[in-house]
Amino acid sequence: MNPTELATLIDRAPKGLFIDGRFVDAEGHATFEVVDPSDAGVLATVASASAADARRALDSICAAQAGWAATPARERSEILRRTFELVHEHVEELTYLQSAELGRALPDSRAEVTYGAEFFRWFAEEGVRVRGDYRHSPAGHSRIIVHEQPVGPCLAITPWNFPLAMGARKIAPALAAGCTMIIKPASKTPLTMLYLAKLLAEAGLPDGVLAVVPTGSSSNVSALLDDPRLRKLTFTGSTEVGQMLAAKAAGHSMSVSLELGGNAPYIVCADADLELAATAVATAKMRGAGQVCIAANRFLVHSSVKEEFVARAVEIMGSFRLGRGTDEGVTFGPLSGADQLEKVSALVEDALSRGASRPLGGELPEGLDPAGFYFPATVLTDIPAGAEILSTEIFGPVLAVTTFQTDDEAVALANDTPFGLASYLFSENLTHALSLAERIEAGMVAVNKGALSDPAAPFGGVKESGLGREGGFEGIHEFLEPKFISLPL
């Protein structure tokens, strides 16, 4: 797609609030700007929902809830299946929109389209297989019937780093379960979600079942948690914000699902295949320029293989080409904004000031727009204890290496964090790998691979990394409530 075609796509993409099946202006025609991370220029101007707009959206999904819950599961399934097909028909538009507003390289954006679409296919299939239970009471005096029913109107708040998949992972199971939903996309990346809403409407989703309310002021939407008609909050984002919203939702005993921060360890054992462990860095660390909640954060490498692993990892990291996300041939783009660039830069400088070594990084390639939020692929080693980068989620293209001597030390280091979302482990001995995987405090463990997410598997963390699971057989149950019906024998 050439620059003219991209400009036309952005110009024609929906930019209004999506309420009651239509794209509409915000109250007072309020808007906010979406910034291009590649050059800090204004990419688009999008409607900014007010508190009144958010209430209007809630009114619409509440009015649609009973009818959508009563819609046969097969009909709901067919709409989700058609959405899956439409996403694939519009793969190029969705790819370029994501890369334009997020700055992410085209290969990563294309992969997200495929990943995000799969949630619609998976939950189209799961929606027609929701089961209850029927049995006799052990006391012999009644029949126990357990009926699964929709939890009710939902609010979904999604982050900027996966503008399609994070929404799809929430919308698809909610709709399959018979729930209506308001979704608030991140203000950095609203265009992709608005385009997805357009495709859902085209797939036959009834008016009012889904509302999309981008806003420049998140409080305008989070205020809906004070309304008892809302029965579910599903949030992906920072731990601090998620815990604050969950506390507010508790005021109405609302069902809550949270996917929060991470600090993923990447353990390379002495018996690891070092070529595999280094190659997997390309996915576990560099996907999305490292701006991924499950990105490997702390590389814990056995001291006996540290030098060889670092040499191989430097080669892998150095092979990535930094540039504008929408340019062909670029393999990683800028960070999402000035805030991310400042954070990553500060973490690296702190580590270097404490004595860390930097075998890769420090300079940007020539030809990049100086206003863009670019950070080079970086490898740090010999990081001393106390460096902030060892305890903070980096969210950038930085590989931070420390060493260990024993399995017990590796497990202790891996678990020495309040977070427990993802983890990675490399060992050629399967028994060894499984014994370590079982001891790691994380909701997900990838063994001998850098890719982890799968729509058919439960995604989520432990400790302060969240509550509940998305995807897999478990995902639809986050939007269902079991109702016990007792009948006499």
C-alpha positions as CSV (number, residue, x, y, z in Angstrom):
1,M,0.0,0.0,0.0
2,N,1.6,3.3,-1.1
3,P,1.4,6.5,0.9
4,T,-1.5,7.8,-1.1
5,E,-3.5,4.6,-0.6
6,L,-2.7,4.6,3.1
7,A,-3.9,8.3,3.4
8,T,-7.1,7.4,1.6
9,L,-7.7,4.4,4.0
10,I,-7.2,6.5,7.0
11,D,-9.4,9.3,5.6
12,R,-12.2,6.8,4.9
13,A,-11.9,4.8,8.2
14,P,-14.7,5.4,10.7
15,K,-13.9,8.0,13.3
16,G,-17.2,8.5,15.1
17,L,-18.6,6.8,18.2
18,F,-20.3,3.5,17.3
19,I,-23.7,3.5,19.2
20,D,-26.9,1.7,18.2
21,G,-25.3,0.4,15.0
22,R,-24.3,3.8,13.7
23,F,-21.2,6.0,13.7
24,V,-22.2,9.3,15.4
25,D,-20.5,12.5,16.6
26,A,-19.6,12.9,20.2
27,E,-21.4,15.5,22.4
28,G,-20.4,18.9,21.3
29,H,-18.5,17.4,18.4
30,A,-15.6,16.8,20.8
31,T,-12.5,15.1,19.3
32,F,-9.0,14.0,20.1
33,E,-5.9,13.5,17.9
34,V,-4.3,10.2,17.1
35,V,-0.5,10.6,16.7
36,D,1.7,8.8,14.3
37,P,4.6,7.3,16.3
38,S,6.8,7.4,13.3
39,D,7.0,11.2,13.0
40,A,4.8,12.5,15.9
41,G,2.4,14.0,13.3
42,V,-1.4,13.9,13.6
43,L,-2.7,10.8,11.9
44,A,-6.4,11.3,12.4
45,T,-9.0,13.1,14.5
46,V,-11.4,10.9,16.3
47,A,-14.7,11.5,18.2
48,S,-14.1,11.8,22.0
49,A,-16.9,10.4,24.1
50,S,-18.2,12.5,27.0
51,A,-19.8,11.0,30.1
52,A,-23.2,11.6,28.5
53,D,-22.1,9.7,25.4
54,A,-20.9,6.8,27.5
55,R,-24.3,6.7,29.3
56,R,-26.0,6.8,25.9
57,A,-23.9,3.8,24.9
58,L,-24.9,2.0,28.1
59,D,-28.5,2.7,27.5
60,S,-28.2,1.2,24.0
61,I,-26.6,-2.1,25.1
62,C,-28.9,-2.5,28.1
63,A,-31.9,-2.1,25.8
64,A,-30.5,-4.7,23.5
65,Q,-29.4,-7.2,26.2
66,A,-32.7,-9.2,26.6
67,G,-33.1,-9.6,22.8
68,W,-29.5,-10.6,22.2
69,A,-29.6,-13.1,25.1
70,A,-32.7,-14.7,23.6
71,T,-31.2,-14.9,20.2
72,P,-30.5,-18.6,19.3
73,A,-26.9,-19.6,19.9
74,R,-26.6,-20.7,16.3
75,E,-27.6,-17.2,15.0
76,R,-25.0,-15.6,17.3
77,S,-22.5,-18.1,16.1
78,E,-23.1,-17.3,12.4
79,I,-22.5,-13.6,13.0
80,L,-19.2,-14.4,14.7
81,R,-18.2,-16.7,11.9
82,R,-19.1,-14.1,9.3
83,T,-17.0,-11.6,11.2
84,F,-14.0,-14.0,11.1
85,E,-14.4,-14.1,7.3
86,L,-14.7,-10.4,6.9
87,V,-11.6,-9.7,9.0
88,H,-9.7,-12.0,6.6
89,E,-11.3,-10.2,3.6
90,H,-10.0,-6.9,5.0
91,V,-6.6,-8.1,6.2
92,E,-4.7,-5.3,4.4
93,E,-6.8,-2.5,5.7
94,L,-6.6,-3.7,9.3
95,T,-2.9,-4.4,8.9
96,Y,-2.1,-0.9,7.7
97,L,-4.4,0.8,10.2
98,Q,-2.6,-0.9,13.0
99,S,0.8,-0.1,11.7
100,A,-0.1,3.5,11.1
101,E,-1.6,4.2,14.5
102,L,0.7,2.0,16.6
103,G,3.9,2.3,14.5
104,R,4.3,-1.5,14.5
105,A,6.0,-3.3,11.6
106,L,3.7,-4.7,9.0
107,P,4.6,-8.4,9.6
108,D,3.6,-8.1,13.3
109,S,0.3,-6.3,12.3
110,R,-0.5,-9.0,9.7
111,A,0.1,-11.7,12.3
112,E,-2.3,-9.9,14.7
113,V,-5.1,-9.8,12.1
114,T,-4.8,-13.6,11.8
115,Y,-4.6,-14.0,15.6
116,G,-7.5,-11.6,16.3
117,A,-9.8,-13.1,13.7
118,E,-9.3,-16.6,15.2
119,F,-11.1,-15.5,18.3
120,F,-14.3,-15.0,16.3
121,R,-14.0,-18.4,14.7
122,W,-13.2,-20.1,18.0
123,F,-16.0,-18.5,20.0
124,A,-18.4,-19.0,17.1
125,E,-17.8,-22.7,17.8
126,E,-17.8,-22.4,21.6
127,G,-21.0,-20.4,21.6
128,V,-23.1,-23.4,20.4
129,R,-21.5,-25.8,22.9
130,V,-22.3,-24.1,26.3
131,R,-23.5,-26.8,28.6
132,G,-25.3,-26.9,31.9
133,D,-25.8,-29.8,34.3
134,Y,-28.6,-32.1,35.5
135,R,-28.4,-34.5,38.4
136,H,-30.2,-35.8,41.4
137,S,-29.5,-34.4,44.8
138,P,-27.5,-36.8,47.0
139,A,-30.2,-36.5,49.6
140,G,-32.7,-37.9,47.1
141,H,-35.3,-35.2,47.4
142,S,-34.7,-32.9,44.4
143,R,-33.3,-32.5,41.0
144,I,-30.3,-30.2,40.6
145,I,-30.3,-28.2,37.3
146,V,-27.5,-25.9,36.5
147,H,-28.2,-23.4,33.7
148,E,-25.5,-21.2,32.2
149,Q,-26.9,-17.7,31.3
150,P,-25.3,-14.4,30.1
151,V,-23.8,-12.3,32.9
152,G,-25.4,-9.2,31.2
153,P,-24.1,-5.9,29.9
154,C,-20.3,-5.6,29.8
155,L,-17.7,-2.9,29.7
156,A,-14.4,-3.8,28.0
157,I,-11.3,-1.5,28.2
158,T,-8.5,-2.5,25.9
159,P,-4.8,-1.4,25.6
160,W,-3.0,0.2,22.7
161,N,-0.5,-2.5,22.0
162,F,-2.9,-5.0,20.3
163,P,-5.6,-2.8,18.9
164,L,-7.5,-5.6,17.2
165,A,-6.7,-8.8,19.1
166,M,-7.4,-7.4,22.6
167,G,-10.8,-6.3,21.6
168,A,-11.6,-9.5,19.7
169,R,-10.5,-11.6,22.7
170,K,-13.2,-9.8,24.7
171,I,-16.0,-9.1,22.1
172,A,-16.1,-12.6,20.7
173,P,-16.8,-14.6,23.9
174,A,-19.1,-11.9,25.2
175,L,-21.3,-12.0,22.1
176,A,-21.1,-15.8,21.9
177,A,-22.4,-16.0,25.5
178,G,-25.3,-13.6,24.8
179,C,-23.9,-10.5,26.4
180,T,-23.9,-7.0,25.0
181,M,-20.8,-4.8,25.4
182,I,-19.3,-1.4,25.4
183,I,-15.7,-1.3,24.4
184,K,-13.3,1.6,25.1
185,P,-10.2,1.3,22.9
186,A,-7.0,3.0,23.9
187,S,-6.8,6.6,22.8
188,K,-3.5,5.9,21.1
189,T,-5.0,3.3,18.8
190,P,-8.8,3.7,18.2
191,L,-9.0,3.4,14.4
192,T,-8.6,-0.4,14.3
193,M,-11.4,-1.0,16.8
194,L,-13.7,1.4,15.0
195,Y,-13.0,-0.5,11.7
196,L,-13.8,-3.8,13.4
197,A,-17.1,-2.4,14.6
198,K,-17.9,-1.6,11.0
199,L,-17.2,-5.2,10.0
200,L,-19.3,-6.5,12.9
201,A,-22.2,-4.4,11.7
202,E,-21.7,-5.7,8.2
203,A,-21.7,-9.3,9.5
204,G,-25.2,-8.7,10.8
205,L,-24.7,-7.8,14.4
206,P,-28.0,-6.2,15.6
207,D,-28.1,-2.5,16.5
208,G,-27.2,-1.8,20.1
209,V,-25.4,-5.1,20.9
210,L,-22.0,-3.5,20.7
211,A,-20.9,0.1,21.3
212,V,-17.4,1.5,20.7
213,V,-16.6,4.7,22.6
214,P,-13.1,6.1,22.1
215,T,-12.4,9.0,24.3
216,G,-9.6,11.4,25.3
217,S,-10.7,11.2,28.9
218,S,-10.9,7.7,30.3
219,S,-12.9,8.8,33.3
220,N,-15.9,9.5,31.1
221,V,-16.2,5.8,30.4
222,S,-15.0,4.4,33.7
223,A,-17.7,6.4,35.4
224,L,-20.1,3.7,34.1
225,L,-18.9,1.4,36.8
226,D,-21.2,3.4,39.1
227,D,-24.2,2.2,37.2
228,P,-25.7,-1.0,38.6
229,R,-27.0,-2.0,35.1
230,L,-23.5,-2.8,34.1
231,R,-22.7,-6.4,35.2
232,K,-19.2,-7.1,33.9
233,L,-15.8,-5.4,33.6
234,T,-13.1,-6.9,31.5
235,F,-9.9,-4.9,31.5
236,T,-6.4,-5.3,29.9
237,G,-3.8,-2.8,30.9
238,S,-1.6,-1.7,33.8
239,T,-1.9,-3.3,37.2
240,E,-2.4,0.1,38.9
241,V,-5.3,1.1,36.7
242,G,-6.9,-2.4,36.7
243,Q,-6.9,-2.7,40.4
244,M,-8.4,0.8,40.8
245,L,-11.2,-0.1,38.3
246,A,-11.8,-3.5,40.0
247,A,-12.2,-1.8,43.4
248,K,-14.8,0.5,41.9
249,A,-16.6,-2.4,40.2
250,A,-16.7,-4.1,43.6
251,G,-19.2,-1.4,44.7
252,H,-21.8,-3.2,42.7
253,S,-20.4,-6.8,43.2
254,M,-19.7,-6.7,39.5
255,S,-18.0,-9.7,37.7
256,V,-14.4,-8.7,36.9
257,S,-11.7,-10.1,34.6
258,L,-8.3,-8.5,34.6
259,E,-5.2,-9.0,32.4
260,L,-2.5,-6.8,34.0
261,G,1.2,-6.2,34.0
262,G,3.9,-8.8,33.6
263,N,7.6,-9.3,34.2
264,A,8.3,-12.5,32.3
265,P,11.4,-14.5,33.0
266,Y,13.2,-16.2,30.1
267,I,15.2,-19.0,31.6
268,V,18.0,-20.5,29.6
269,C,19.3,-23.7,31.3
270,A,22.8,-25.2,30.9
271,D,21.2,-28.0,28.8
272,A,19.3,-25.6,26.5
273,D,19.6,-25.7,22.7
274,L,21.3,-22.3,22.5
275,E,20.5,-21.7,18.8
276,L,16.8,-22.3,19.5
277,A,16.9,-20.1,22.7
278,A,18.5,-17.3,20.8
279,T,16.3,-17.6,17.7
280,A,13.2,-17.5,19.9
281,V,14.2,-14.1,21.1
282,A,12.9,-12.7,17.8
283,T,9.3,-13.6,19.0
284,A,9.5,-13.5,22.7
285,K,11.2,-10.1,22.9
286,M,11.1,-8.3,19.6
287,R,7.5,-8.8,18.5
288,G,5.9,-5.4,18.5
289,A,9.2,-3.8,19.4
290,G,8.9,-5.5,22.8
291,Q,5.6,-3.7,23.6
292,V,3.8,-6.9,24.5
293,C,2.4,-7.9,27.9
294,I,3.9,-11.3,27.6
295,A,7.3,-10.2,26.2
296,A,10.3,-11.7,27.9
297,N,11.6,-9.2,30.3
298,R,14.3,-10.8,32.4
299,F,16.7,-13.1,30.6
300,L,18.1,-15.5,33.3
301,V,20.9,-17.5,31.7
302,H,23.0,-20.2,33.3
303,S,26.5,-18.8,33.8
304,S,28.1,-21.7,31.8
305,V,26.3,-20.7,28.6
306,K,26.0,-16.9,29.1
307,E,28.7,-15.8,26.7
308,E,27.5,-18.1,23.8
309,F,23.9,-17.2,24.3
310,V,24.6,-13.4,24.4
311,A,26.7,-13.7,21.2
312,R,23.9,-15.5,19.4
313,A,21.2,-13.1,20.8
314,V,23.2,-10.0,19.8
315,E,23.2,-11.4,16.2
316,I,19.5,-12.0,16.3
317,M,18.6,-8.6,17.8
318,G,21.0,-6.9,15.4
319,S,19.4,-8.4,12.4
320,F,16.1,-6.4,12.9
321,R,15.5,-3.4,10.7
322,L,14.1,-0.3,12.5
323,G,11.9,2.1,10.6
324,R,8.4,3.4,9.9
325,G,5.9,0.7,10.6
326,T,4.1,1.0,7.4
327,D,7.2,0.6,5.2
328,E,7.8,-2.8,3.6
329,G,11.0,-4.4,4.8
330,V,10.9,-2.9,8.3
331,T,10.9,-5.5,11.0
332,F,10.3,-3.3,14.1
333,G,8.9,0.2,14.4
334,P,9.0,3.0,16.9
335,L,7.6,2.9,20.4
336,S,4.0,4.0,20.8
337,G,4.7,7.5,22.2
338,A,7.0,9.9,24.0
339,D,6.0,8.3,27.3
340,Q,7.2,4.9,26.3
341,L,10.4,6.3,24.8
342,E,11.2,8.2,28.0
343,K,10.5,5.1,30.1
344,V,12.6,2.7,28.1
345,S,15.5,5.2,27.8
346,A,15.5,5.8,31.6
347,L,15.6,2.1,32.4
348,V,18.6,1.5,30.1
349,E,20.4,4.6,31.4
350,D,19.9,3.5,35.0
351,A,21.3,0.1,34.2
352,L,24.3,1.5,32.4
353,S,25.0,4.0,35.2
354,R,25.1,1.1,37.7
355,G,27.8,-0.7,35.6
356,A,25.8,-2.8,33.1
357,S,27.5,-3.6,29.7
358,R,25.8,-2.8,26.3
359,P,27.1,-5.2,23.6
360,L,24.3,-3.9,21.2
361,G,22.5,-0.6,21.0
362,G,23.1,3.0,21.8
363,E,22.7,4.5,18.3
364,L,19.8,4.8,15.9
365,P,20.2,4.1,12.2
366,E,20.3,7.0,9.8
367,G,17.3,8.2,7.9
368,L,14.7,8.0,10.7
369,D,12.5,11.0,11.3
370,P,14.0,12.7,14.4
371,A,10.5,13.4,15.8
372,G,9.6,9.7,15.8
373,F,9.7,7.6,19.0
374,Y,12.4,5.3,17.9
375,F,14.6,3.2,20.2
376,P,17.3,0.8,18.9
377,A,17.5,-2.9,19.5
378,T,19.5,-3.2,22.7
379,V,21.3,-5.9,24.7
380,L,22.4,-5.4,28.3
381,T,24.5,-7.7,30.3
382,D,26.3,-7.8,33.7
383,I,23.3,-5.9,35.2
384,P,23.8,-5.4,38.9
385,A,21.2,-6.2,41.5
386,G,19.1,-3.1,42.2
387,A,18.9,-1.9,38.6
388,E,15.3,-0.8,38.0
389,I,15.2,-2.7,34.7
390,L,15.2,-6.0,36.6
391,S,12.0,-5.3,38.4
392,T,10.1,-3.1,35.9
393,E,8.2,-4.2,32.8
394,I,10.4,-2.8,30.0
395,F,7.9,-2.6,27.1
396,G,10.7,-2.0,24.6
397,P,13.3,-3.7,22.4
398,V,15.7,-4.3,25.2
399,L,17.2,-7.7,26.2
400,A,18.4,-7.6,29.8
401,V,20.6,-10.6,30.8
402,T,21.6,-11.8,34.2
403,T,22.9,-15.2,35.3
404,F,22.2,-18.1,37.7
405,Q,24.1,-21.1,38.9
406,T,21.4,-23.6,40.0
407,D,17.8,-24.5,39.3
408,D,16.7,-23.3,42.7
409,E,18.3,-19.9,42.1
410,A,16.7,-19.7,38.7
411,V,13.2,-20.4,40.1
412,A,13.8,-18.0,43.0
413,L,14.8,-15.2,40.6
414,A,11.9,-16.0,38.2
415,N,9.4,-15.8,41.1
416,D,10.9,-12.7,42.8
417,T,8.2,-10.4,41.4
418,P,4.6,-9.5,42.3
419,F,3.7,-10.5,38.8
420,G,3.0,-13.8,37.2
421,L,1.7,-13.6,33.6
422,A,4.0,-15.4,31.2
423,S,7.4,-17.2,31.4
424,Y,9.8,-18.9,29.0
425,L,12.0,-21.9,29.6
426,F,14.7,-23.6,27.5
427,S,16.0,-27.1,28.3
428,E,16.6,-30.1,26.1
429,N,15.6,-32.4,28.9
430,L,11.8,-32.5,28.9
431,T,11.6,-33.9,32.5
432,H,13.9,-31.1,33.6
433,A,11.8,-28.5,31.8
434,L,8.5,-29.7,33.2
435,S,9.8,-29.8,36.8
436,L,10.9,-26.2,36.4
437,A,7.7,-25.1,34.6
438,E,5.6,-26.5,37.5
439,R,7.6,-24.4,40.0
440,I,7.4,-21.1,38.2
441,E,4.6,-18.8,39.5
442,A,3.0,-17.8,36.2
443,G,-0.3,-18.4,34.5
444,M,1.5,-19.4,31.3
445,V,4.8,-21.1,30.5
446,A,6.3,-21.6,27.1
447,V,8.9,-24.4,26.9
448,N,11.5,-24.3,24.1
449,K,9.6,-21.7,22.1
450,G,9.1,-17.9,22.0
451,A,5.5,-17.9,20.9
452,L,2.8,-18.4,23.6
453,S,-0.6,-17.0,22.7
454,D,-3.2,-19.3,21.2
455,P,-7.0,-18.5,20.9
456,A,-7.7,-22.1,21.8
457,A,-5.8,-21.8,25.1
458,P,-6.5,-20.0,28.4
459,F,-4.6,-16.7,28.6
460,G,-4.1,-15.0,32.0
461,G,-1.9,-14.6,35.0
462,V,-1.5,-15.1,38.7
463,K,-0.6,-12.8,41.6
464,E,-0.8,-9.2,40.5
465,S,-1.0,-10.1,36.8
466,G,-4.7,-10.5,36.8
467,L,-7.9,-12.4,37.4
468,G,-9.7,-14.9,35.1
469,R,-8.8,-16.3,31.7
470,E,-9.4,-15.3,28.1
471,G,-9.5,-17.7,25.2
472,G,-9.7,-21.5,25.3
473,F,-12.7,-23.4,26.7
474,E,-12.5,-21.1,29.8
475,G,-12.9,-17.8,27.9
476,I,-16.7,-18.0,27.4
477,H,-17.3,-18.8,31.0
478,E,-16.0,-15.3,32.0
479,F,-19.3,-14.0,30.5
480,L,-21.6,-16.7,31.9
481,E,-23.2,-17.2,35.3
482,P,-24.4,-20.6,36.5
483,K,-28.0,-20.5,37.8
484,F,-29.1,-23.3,40.1
485,I,-32.7,-24.5,39.6
486,S,-34.1,-26.9,42.1
487,L,-37.0,-29.2,41.2
488,P,-38.6,-31.8,43.5
489,L,-38.3,-35.5,42.6
